[in-house]
Amino acid sequence: MYDSSLKYKWDNKNVIDYARQEGMEQGMIKGIEKGKREEAIAIAKEMKKDCLPLAQISKFTKLSAEEIEKL
């Protein structure tokens, strides 16, 4: 009885630890993607300020022309 209770606790802890780790990894990936997008927007704003063509800005930042026009 004690062994099965202990095994249940360990299994439960492992499930929680795994879910927490997965959540942290997904959060980090989303954070990195958000940072890259913010950097691309900042670069696009500077390029737009220098009057570079939208096609060139889009090529270097990977943002769409519509996104760049809204900046």
PyMOL Python script that loads the backbone (N, CA, C, O; Angstrom):
from pymol import cmd

cmd.read_pdbstr("""\
ATOM      1  N   MET A   1       0.818  -1.185   0.000  1.00  0.00           N
ATOM      2  CA  MET A   1       0.000   0.000   0.000  1.00  0.00           C
ATOM      3  C   MET A   1       0.869   1.259   0.000  1.00  0.00           C
ATOM      4  O   MET A   1       0.639   2.193  -0.768  1.00  0.00           O
ATOM      5  N   TYR A   2       1.875   1.259   0.883  1.00  0.00           N
ATOM      6  CA  TYR A   2       2.765   2.409   0.969  1.00  0.00           C
ATOM      7  C   TYR A   2       3.526   2.619  -0.331  1.00  0.00           C
ATOM      8  O   TYR A   2       3.665   3.749  -0.798  1.00  0.00           O
ATOM      9  N   ASP A   3       4.024   1.520  -0.920  1.00  0.00           N
ATOM     10  CA  ASP A   3       4.790   1.612  -2.162  1.00  0.00           C
ATOM     11  C   ASP A   3       3.951   2.182  -3.299  1.00  0.00           C
ATOM     12  O   ASP A   3       4.439   3.009  -4.069  1.00  0.00           O
ATOM     13  N   SER A   4       2.718   1.760  -3.412  1.00  0.00           N
ATOM     14  CA  SER A   4       1.871   2.271  -4.494  1.00  0.00           C
ATOM     15  C   SER A   4       1.546   3.744  -4.276  1.00  0.00           C
ATOM     16  O   SER A   4       1.443   4.506  -5.238  1.00  0.00           O
ATOM     17  N   SER A   5       1.385   4.145  -3.025  1.00  0.00           N
ATOM     18  CA  SER A   5       1.127   5.556  -2.718  1.00  0.00           C
ATOM     19  C   SER A   5       2.350   6.401  -3.069  1.00  0.00           C
ATOM     20  O   SER A   5       2.227   7.486  -3.638  1.00  0.00           O
ATOM     21  N   LEU A   6       3.516   5.896  -2.727  1.00  0.00           N
ATOM     22  CA  LEU A   6       4.761   6.600  -3.026  1.00  0.00           C
ATOM     23  C   LEU A   6       4.978   6.692  -4.533  1.00  0.00           C
ATOM     24  O   LEU A   6       5.370   7.742  -5.043  1.00  0.00           O
ATOM     25  N   LYS A   7       4.724   5.600  -5.241  1.00  0.00           N
ATOM     26  CA  LYS A   7       4.858   5.602  -6.700  1.00  0.00           C
ATOM     27  C   LYS A   7       3.900   6.622  -7.318  1.00  0.00           C
ATOM     28  O   LYS A   7       4.274   7.334  -8.250  1.00  0.00           O
ATOM     29  N   TYR A   8       2.690   6.695  -6.817  1.00  0.00           N
ATOM     30  CA  TYR A   8       1.703   7.661  -7.318  1.00  0.00           C
ATOM     31  C   TYR A   8       2.217   9.092  -7.126  1.00  0.00           C
ATOM     32  O   TYR A   8       2.091   9.923  -8.025  1.00  0.00           O
ATOM     33  N   LYS A   9       2.794   9.376  -5.956  1.00  0.00           N
ATOM     34  CA  LYS A   9       3.330  10.715  -5.688  1.00  0.00           C
ATOM     35  C   LYS A   9       4.471  11.039  -6.651  1.00  0.00           C
ATOM     36  O   LYS A   9       4.533  12.146  -7.185  1.00  0.00           O
ATOM     37  N   TRP A  10       5.367  10.089  -6.876  1.00  0.00           N
ATOM     38  CA  TRP A  10       6.489  10.308  -7.786  1.00  0.00           C
ATOM     39  C   TRP A  10       6.006  10.537  -9.214  1.00  0.00           C
ATOM     40  O   TRP A  10       6.482  11.435  -9.909  1.00  0.00           O
ATOM     41  N   ASP A  11       5.056   9.712  -9.638  1.00  0.00           N
ATOM     42  CA  ASP A  11       4.502   9.867 -10.985  1.00  0.00           C
ATOM     43  C   ASP A  11       3.849  11.235 -11.141  1.00  0.00           C
ATOM     44  O   ASP A  11       4.037  11.911 -12.153  1.00  0.00           O
ATOM     45  N   ASN A  12       3.090  11.630 -10.144  1.00  0.00           N
ATOM     46  CA  ASN A  12       2.414  12.920 -10.185  1.00  0.00           C
ATOM     47  C   ASN A  12       3.430  14.060 -10.243  1.00  0.00           C
ATOM     48  O   ASN A  12       3.263  15.006 -11.013  1.00  0.00           O
ATOM     49  N   LYS A  13       4.479  13.967  -9.431  1.00  0.00           N
ATOM     50  CA  LYS A  13       5.526  14.992  -9.430  1.00  0.00           C
ATOM     51  C   LYS A  13       6.216  15.053 -10.788  1.00  0.00           C
ATOM     52  O   LYS A  13       6.484  16.141 -11.297  1.00  0.00           O
ATOM     53  N   ASN A  14       6.504  13.898 -11.377  1.00  0.00           N
ATOM     54  CA  ASN A  14       7.153  13.866 -12.685  1.00  0.00           C
ATOM     55  C   ASN A  14       6.286  14.512 -13.761  1.00  0.00           C
ATOM     56  O   ASN A  14       6.795  15.228 -14.623  1.00  0.00           O
ATOM     57  N   VAL A  15       4.993  14.263 -13.712  1.00  0.00           N
ATOM     58  CA  VAL A  15       4.075  14.872 -14.685  1.00  0.00           C
ATOM     59  C   VAL A  15       4.084  16.386 -14.533  1.00  0.00           C
ATOM     60  O   VAL A  15       4.145  17.112 -15.526  1.00  0.00           O
ATOM     61  N   ILE A  16       4.025  16.860 -13.308  1.00  0.00           N
ATOM     62  CA  ILE A  16       4.021  18.305 -13.057  1.00  0.00           C
ATOM     63  C   ILE A  16       5.346  18.923 -13.492  1.00  0.00           C
ATOM     64  O   ILE A  16       5.355  19.970 -14.140  1.00  0.00           O
ATOM     65  N   ASP A  17       6.460  18.291 -13.146  1.00  0.00           N
ATOM     66  CA  ASP A  17       7.774  18.804 -13.540  1.00  0.00           C
ATOM     67  C   ASP A  17       7.914  18.868 -15.055  1.00  0.00           C
ATOM     68  O   ASP A  17       8.443  19.840 -15.594  1.00  0.00           O
ATOM     69  N   TYR A  18       7.441  17.833 -15.739  1.00  0.00           N
ATOM     70  CA  TYR A  18       7.517  17.799 -17.202  1.00  0.00           C
ATOM     71  C   TYR A  18       6.676  18.927 -17.805  1.00  0.00           C
ATOM     72  O   TYR A  18       7.127  19.617 -18.720  1.00  0.00           O
ATOM     73  N   ALA A  19       5.470  19.112 -17.300  1.00  0.00           N
ATOM     74  CA  ALA A  19       4.591  20.166 -17.819  1.00  0.00           C
ATOM     75  C   ALA A  19       5.204  21.541 -17.576  1.00  0.00           C
ATOM     76  O   ALA A  19       5.135  22.415 -18.440  1.00  0.00           O
ATOM     77  N   ARG A  20       5.795  21.729 -16.417  1.00  0.00           N
ATOM     78  CA  ARG A  20       6.439  23.005 -16.098  1.00  0.00           C
ATOM     79  C   ARG A  20       7.601  23.268 -17.059  1.00  0.00           C
ATOM     80  O   ARG A  20       7.748  24.378 -17.569  1.00  0.00           O
ATOM     81  N   GLN A  21       8.414  22.257 -17.303  1.00  0.00           N
ATOM     82  CA  GLN A  21       9.560  22.401 -18.210  1.00  0.00           C
ATOM     83  C   GLN A  21       9.095  22.725 -19.626  1.00  0.00           C
ATOM     84  O   GLN A  21       9.664  23.596 -20.283  1.00  0.00           O
ATOM     85  N   GLU A  22       8.064  22.028 -20.097  1.00  0.00           N
ATOM     86  CA  GLU A  22       7.519  22.285 -21.441  1.00  0.00           C
ATOM     87  C   GLU A  22       7.003  23.716 -21.535  1.00  0.00           C
ATOM     88  O   GLU A  22       7.230  24.396 -22.536  1.00  0.00           O
ATOM     89  N   GLY A  23       6.318  24.168 -20.506  1.00  0.00           N
ATOM     90  CA  GLY A  23       5.791  25.529 -20.486  1.00  0.00           C
ATOM     91  C   GLY A  23       6.902  26.563 -20.527  1.00  0.00           C
ATOM     92  O   GLY A  23       6.796  27.569 -21.228  1.00  0.00           O
ATOM     93  N   MET A  24       7.959  26.317 -19.782  1.00  0.00           N
ATOM     94  CA  MET A  24       9.091  27.243 -19.779  1.00  0.00           C
ATOM     95  C   MET A  24       9.745  27.297 -21.153  1.00  0.00           C
ATOM     96  O   MET A  24      10.083  28.378 -21.635  1.00  0.00           O
ATOM     97  N   GLU A  25       9.925  26.152 -21.781  1.00  0.00           N
ATOM     98  CA  GLU A  25      10.546  26.113 -23.105  1.00  0.00           C
ATOM     99  C   GLU A  25       9.694  26.849 -24.131  1.00  0.00           C
ATOM    100  O   GLU A  25      10.216  27.608 -24.948  1.00  0.00           O
ATOM    101  N   GLN A  26       8.389  26.627 -24.087  1.00  0.00           N
ATOM    102  CA  GLN A  26       7.497  27.313 -25.025  1.00  0.00           C
ATOM    103  C   GLN A  26       7.511  28.814 -24.776  1.00  0.00           C
ATOM    104  O   GLN A  26       7.487  29.602 -25.721  1.00  0.00           O
ATOM    105  N   GLY A  27       7.548  29.210 -23.521  1.00  0.00           N
ATOM    106  CA  GLY A  27       7.609  30.628 -23.183  1.00  0.00           C
ATOM    107  C   GLY A  27       8.885  31.277 -23.686  1.00  0.00           C
ATOM    108  O   GLY A  27       8.860  32.403 -24.181  1.00  0.00           O
ATOM    109  N   MET A  28       9.993  30.575 -23.560  1.00  0.00           N
ATOM    110  CA  MET A  28      11.264  31.116 -24.041  1.00  0.00           C
ATOM    111  C   MET A  28      11.252  31.255 -25.556  1.00  0.00           C
ATOM    112  O   MET A  28      11.735  32.253 -26.091  1.00  0.00           O
ATOM    113  N   ILE A  29      10.709  30.274 -26.246  1.00  0.00           N
ATOM    114  CA  ILE A  29      10.637  30.331 -27.707  1.00  0.00           C
ATOM    115  C   ILE A  29       9.795  31.523 -28.141  1.00  0.00           C
ATOM    116  O   ILE A  29      10.181  32.265 -29.044  1.00  0.00           O
ATOM    117  N   LYS A  30       8.642  31.708 -27.497  1.00  0.00           N
ATOM    118  CA  LYS A  30       7.778  32.841 -27.836  1.00  0.00           C
ATOM    119  C   LYS A  30       8.477  34.161 -27.539  1.00  0.00           C
ATOM    120  O   LYS A  30       8.350  35.116 -28.305  1.00  0.00           O
ATOM    121  N   GLY A  31       9.213  34.221 -26.435  1.00  0.00           N
ATOM    122  CA  GLY A  31       9.938  35.438 -26.081  1.00  0.00           C
ATOM    123  C   GLY A  31      11.012  35.777 -27.102  1.00  0.00           C
ATOM    124  O   GLY A  31      11.192  36.941 -27.459  1.00  0.00           O
ATOM    125  N   ILE A  32      11.716  34.771 -27.563  1.00  0.00           N
ATOM    126  CA  ILE A  32      12.754  34.987 -28.575  1.00  0.00           C
ATOM    127  C   ILE A  32      12.128  35.464 -29.877  1.00  0.00           C
ATOM    128  O   ILE A  32      12.637  36.387 -30.513  1.00  0.00           O
ATOM    129  N   GLU A  33      11.027  34.839 -30.275  1.00  0.00           N
ATOM    130  CA  GLU A  33      10.339  35.252 -31.506  1.00  0.00           C
ATOM    131  C   GLU A  33       9.846  36.692 -31.397  1.00  0.00           C
ATOM    132  O   GLU A  33       9.958  37.464 -32.349  1.00  0.00           O
ATOM    133  N   LYS A  34       9.304  37.049 -30.242  1.00  0.00           N
ATOM    134  CA  LYS A  34       8.817  38.416 -30.035  1.00  0.00           C
ATOM    135  C   LYS A  34       9.977  39.403 -30.120  1.00  0.00           C
ATOM    136  O   LYS A  34       9.844  40.469 -30.720  1.00  0.00           O
ATOM    137  N   GLY A  35      11.109  39.052 -29.522  1.00  0.00           N
ATOM    138  CA  GLY A  35      12.286  39.913 -29.570  1.00  0.00           C
ATOM    139  C   GLY A  35      12.793  40.110 -30.989  1.00  0.00           C
ATOM    140  O   GLY A  35      13.172  41.219 -31.365  1.00  0.00           O
ATOM    141  N   LYS A  36      12.804  39.045 -31.777  1.00  0.00           N
ATOM    142  CA  LYS A  36      13.243  39.155 -33.169  1.00  0.00           C
ATOM    143  C   LYS A  36      12.312  40.061 -33.960  1.00  0.00           C
ATOM    144  O   LYS A  36      12.758  40.865 -34.778  1.00  0.00           O
ATOM    145  N   ARG A  37      11.012  39.923 -33.710  1.00  0.00           N
ATOM    146  CA  ARG A  37      10.032  40.759 -34.419  1.00  0.00           C
ATOM    147  C   ARG A  37      10.201  42.222 -34.031  1.00  0.00           C
ATOM    148  O   ARG A  37      10.170  43.100 -34.893  1.00  0.00           O
ATOM    149  N   GLU A  38      10.379  42.490 -32.747  1.00  0.00           N
ATOM    150  CA  GLU A  38      10.574  43.865 -32.294  1.00  0.00           C
ATOM    151  C   GLU A  38      11.833  44.467 -32.913  1.00  0.00           C
ATOM    152  O   GLU A  38      11.849  45.642 -33.277  1.00  0.00           O
ATOM    153  N   GLU A  39      12.882  43.662 -33.031  1.00  0.00           N
ATOM    154  CA  GLU A  39      14.119  44.132 -33.648  1.00  0.00           C
ATOM    155  C   GLU A  39      13.900  44.435 -35.128  1.00  0.00           C
ATOM    156  O   GLU A  39      14.389  45.445 -35.633  1.00  0.00           O
ATOM    157  N   ALA A  40      13.168  43.566 -35.826  1.00  0.00           N
ATOM    158  CA  ALA A  40      12.880  43.786 -37.244  1.00  0.00           C
ATOM    159  C   ALA A  40      12.074  45.068 -37.430  1.00  0.00           C
ATOM    160  O   ALA A  40      12.311  45.819 -38.377  1.00  0.00           O
ATOM    161  N   ILE A  41      11.130  45.320 -36.539  1.00  0.00           N
ATOM    162  CA  ILE A  41      10.322  46.538 -36.626  1.00  0.00           C
ATOM    163  C   ILE A  41      11.188  47.769 -36.395  1.00  0.00           C
ATOM    164  O   ILE A  41      11.045  48.768 -37.100  1.00  0.00           O
ATOM    165  N   ALA A  42      12.083  47.707 -35.419  1.00  0.00           N
ATOM    166  CA  ALA A  42      12.977  48.837 -35.148  1.00  0.00           C
ATOM    167  C   ALA A  42      13.877  49.115 -36.350  1.00  0.00           C
ATOM    168  O   ALA A  42      14.091  50.271 -36.715  1.00  0.00           O
ATOM    169  N   ILE A  43      14.394  48.071 -36.955  1.00  0.00           N
ATOM    170  CA  ILE A  43      15.248  48.230 -38.140  1.00  0.00           C
ATOM    171  C   ILE A  43      14.440  48.817 -39.288  1.00  0.00           C
ATOM    172  O   ILE A  43      14.910  49.714 -39.989  1.00  0.00           O
ATOM    173  N   ALA A  44      13.226  48.314 -39.481  1.00  0.00           N
ATOM    174  CA  ALA A  44      12.370  48.813 -40.558  1.00  0.00           C
ATOM    175  C   ALA A  44      12.055  50.292 -40.370  1.00  0.00           C
ATOM    176  O   ALA A  44      12.032  51.047 -41.342  1.00  0.00           O
ATOM    177  N   LYS A  45      11.813  50.709 -39.141  1.00  0.00           N
ATOM    178  CA  LYS A  45      11.531  52.125 -38.869  1.00  0.00           C
ATOM    179  C   LYS A  45      12.716  52.997 -39.256  1.00  0.00           C
ATOM    180  O   LYS A  45      12.549  54.057 -39.861  1.00  0.00           O
ATOM    181  N   GLU A  46      13.910  52.545 -38.904  1.00  0.00           N
ATOM    182  CA  GLU A  46      15.115  53.306 -39.257  1.00  0.00           C
ATOM    183  C   GLU A  46      15.310  53.351 -40.771  1.00  0.00           C
ATOM    184  O   GLU A  46      15.649  54.398 -41.322  1.00  0.00           O
ATOM    185  N   MET A  47      15.099  52.231 -41.438  1.00  0.00           N
ATOM    186  CA  MET A  47      15.256  52.190 -42.893  1.00  0.00           C
ATOM    187  C   MET A  47      14.212  53.071 -43.570  1.00  0.00           C
ATOM    188  O   MET A  47      14.500  53.749 -44.557  1.00  0.00           O
ATOM    189  N   LYS A  48      13.003  53.053 -43.031  1.00  0.00           N
ATOM    190  CA  LYS A  48      11.926  53.878 -43.588  1.00  0.00           C
ATOM    191  C   LYS A  48      12.246  55.359 -43.381  1.00  0.00           C
ATOM    192  O   LYS A  48      11.978  56.190 -44.248  1.00  0.00           O
ATOM    193  N   LYS A  49      12.819  55.675 -42.223  1.00  0.00           N
ATOM    194  CA  LYS A  49      13.220  57.049 -41.925  1.00  0.00           C
ATOM    195  C   LYS A  49      14.270  57.531 -42.931  1.00  0.00           C
ATOM    196  O   LYS A  49      14.309  58.713 -43.274  1.00  0.00           O
ATOM    197  N   ASP A  50      15.114  56.618 -43.398  1.00  0.00           N
ATOM    198  CA  ASP A  50      16.148  56.941 -44.392  1.00  0.00           C
ATOM    199  C   ASP A  50      15.613  56.885 -45.818  1.00  0.00           C
ATOM    200  O   ASP A  50      16.379  56.980 -46.776  1.00  0.00           O
ATOM    201  N   CYS A  51      14.288  56.730 -45.959  1.00  0.00           N
ATOM    202  CA  CYS A  51      13.599  56.738 -47.262  1.00  0.00           C
ATOM    203  C   CYS A  51      14.021  55.595 -48.183  1.00  0.00           C
ATOM    204  O   CYS A  51      14.063  55.768 -49.401  1.00  0.00           O
ATOM    205  N   LEU A  52      14.327  54.451 -47.626  1.00  0.00           N
ATOM    206  CA  LEU A  52      14.649  53.294 -48.458  1.00  0.00           C
ATOM    207  C   LEU A  52      13.353  52.699 -49.002  1.00  0.00           C
ATOM    208  O   LEU A  52      12.310  52.800 -48.356  1.00  0.00           O
ATOM    209  N   PRO A  53      13.405  52.079 -50.182  1.00  0.00           N
ATOM    210  CA  PRO A  53      12.196  51.496 -50.782  1.00  0.00           C
ATOM    211  C   PRO A  53      11.613  50.367 -49.921  1.00  0.00           C
ATOM    212  O   PRO A  53      12.342  49.627 -49.260  1.00  0.00           O
ATOM    213  N   LEU A  54      10.287  50.258 -49.948  1.00  0.00           N
ATOM    214  CA  LEU A  54       9.606  49.227 -49.162  1.00  0.00           C
ATOM    215  C   LEU A  54      10.103  47.827 -49.504  1.00  0.00           C
ATOM    216  O   LEU A  54      10.259  46.989 -48.616  1.00  0.00           O
ATOM    217  N   ALA A  55      10.350  47.574 -50.779  1.00  0.00           N
ATOM    218  CA  ALA A  55      10.812  46.247 -51.201  1.00  0.00           C
ATOM    219  C   ALA A  55      12.142  45.899 -50.539  1.00  0.00           C
ATOM    220  O   ALA A  55      12.358  44.759 -50.129  1.00  0.00           O
ATOM    221  N   GLN A  56      13.018  46.871 -50.437  1.00  0.00           N
ATOM    222  CA  GLN A  56      14.323  46.630 -49.823  1.00  0.00           C
ATOM    223  C   GLN A  56      14.175  46.419 -48.304  1.00  0.00           C
ATOM    224  O   GLN A  56      14.813  45.537 -47.728  1.00  0.00           O
ATOM    225  N   ILE A  57      13.340  47.226 -47.679  1.00  0.00           N
ATOM    226  CA  ILE A  57      13.100  47.072 -46.242  1.00  0.00           C
ATOM    227  C   ILE A  57      12.515  45.689 -45.964  1.00  0.00           C
ATOM    228  O   ILE A  57      12.929  45.007 -45.026  1.00  0.00           O
ATOM    229  N   SER A  58      11.565  45.290 -46.775  1.00  0.00           N
ATOM    230  CA  SER A  58      10.922  43.989 -46.619  1.00  0.00           C
ATOM    231  C   SER A  58      11.929  42.856 -46.795  1.00  0.00           C
ATOM    232  O   SER A  58      11.894  41.867 -46.064  1.00  0.00           O
ATOM    233  N   LYS A  59      12.808  43.004 -47.751  1.00  0.00           N
ATOM    234  CA  LYS A  59      13.816  41.974 -48.020  1.00  0.00           C
ATOM    235  C   LYS A  59      14.725  41.763 -46.810  1.00  0.00           C
ATOM    236  O   LYS A  59      15.043  40.626 -46.461  1.00  0.00           O
ATOM    237  N   PHE A  60      15.137  42.841 -46.178  1.00  0.00           N
ATOM    238  CA  PHE A  60      16.081  42.732 -45.069  1.00  0.00           C
ATOM    239  C   PHE A  60      15.428  42.401 -43.731  1.00  0.00           C
ATOM    240  O   PHE A  60      16.053  41.778 -42.873  1.00  0.00           O
ATOM    241  N   THR A  61      14.178  42.812 -43.548  1.00  0.00           N
ATOM    242  CA  THR A  61      13.524  42.598 -42.251  1.00  0.00           C
ATOM    243  C   THR A  61      12.557  41.426 -42.247  1.00  0.00           C
ATOM    244  O   THR A  61      12.131  40.976 -41.184  1.00  0.00           O
ATOM    245  N   LYS A  62      12.207  40.929 -43.426  1.00  0.00           N
ATOM    246  CA  LYS A  62      11.224  39.842 -43.578  1.00  0.00           C
ATOM    247  C   LYS A  62       9.821  40.267 -43.139  1.00  0.00           C
ATOM    248  O   LYS A  62       8.970  39.417 -42.876  1.00  0.00           O
ATOM    249  N   LEU A  63       9.577  41.577 -43.058  1.00  0.00           N
ATOM    250  CA  LEU A  63       8.241  42.097 -42.781  1.00  0.00           C
ATOM    251  C   LEU A  63       7.540  42.330 -44.106  1.00  0.00           C
ATOM    252  O   LEU A  63       8.188  42.581 -45.122  1.00  0.00           O
ATOM    253  N   SER A  64       6.226  42.247 -44.098  1.00  0.00           N
ATOM    254  CA  SER A  64       5.479  42.495 -45.332  1.00  0.00           C
ATOM    255  C   SER A  64       5.430  43.995 -45.612  1.00  0.00           C
ATOM    256  O   SER A  64       5.618  44.813 -44.712  1.00  0.00           O
ATOM    257  N   ALA A  65       5.179  44.341 -46.862  1.00  0.00           N
ATOM    258  CA  ALA A  65       5.079  45.750 -47.246  1.00  0.00           C
ATOM    259  C   ALA A  65       3.955  46.429 -46.468  1.00  0.00           C
ATOM    260  O   ALA A  65       4.077  47.593 -46.087  1.00  0.00           O
ATOM    261  N   GLU A  66       2.860  45.705 -46.231  1.00  0.00           N
ATOM    262  CA  GLU A  66       1.735  46.265 -45.479  1.00  0.00           C
ATOM    263  C   GLU A  66       2.145  46.595 -44.045  1.00  0.00           C
ATOM    264  O   GLU A  66       1.769  47.637 -43.507  1.00  0.00           O
ATOM    265  N   GLU A  67       2.915  45.705 -43.437  1.00  0.00           N
ATOM    266  CA  GLU A  67       3.376  45.953 -42.067  1.00  0.00           C
ATOM    267  C   GLU A  67       4.288  47.175 -42.024  1.00  0.00           C
ATOM    268  O   GLU A  67       4.214  47.985 -41.100  1.00  0.00           O
ATOM    269  N   ILE A  68       5.137  47.297 -43.020  1.00  0.00           N
ATOM    270  CA  ILE A  68       6.084  48.408 -43.060  1.00  0.00           C
ATOM    271  C   ILE A  68       5.355  49.724 -43.279  1.00  0.00           C
ATOM    272  O   ILE A  68       5.703  50.732 -42.665  1.00  0.00           O
ATOM    273  N   GLU A  69       4.355  49.728 -44.142  1.00  0.00           N
ATOM    274  CA  GLU A  69       3.594  50.949 -44.398  1.00  0.00           C
ATOM    275  C   GLU A  69       2.904  51.456 -43.137  1.00  0.00           C
ATOM    276  O   GLU A  69       2.739  52.664 -42.968  1.00  0.00           O
ATOM    277  N   LYS A  70       2.501  50.553 -42.257  1.00  0.00           N
ATOM    278  CA  LYS A  70       1.801  50.941 -41.025  1.00  0.00           C
ATOM    279  C   LYS A  70       2.727  51.563 -39.982  1.00  0.00           C
ATOM    280  O   LYS A  70       2.260  52.171 -39.019  1.00  0.00           O
ATOM    281  N   LEU A  71       4.020  51.414 -40.171  1.00  0.00           N
ATOM    282  CA  LEU A  71       4.972  51.940 -39.177  1.00  0.00           C
ATOM    283  C   LEU A  71       5.069  53.451 -39.244  1.00  0.00           C
ATOM    284  O   LEU A  71       5.822  54.055 -38.480  1.00  0.00           O
TER     285      LEU A  71
END
""", "prot")
cmd.dss("prot")
cmd.show_as("cartoon", "prot")
cmd.util.cbc("prot")
cmd.orient("prot")
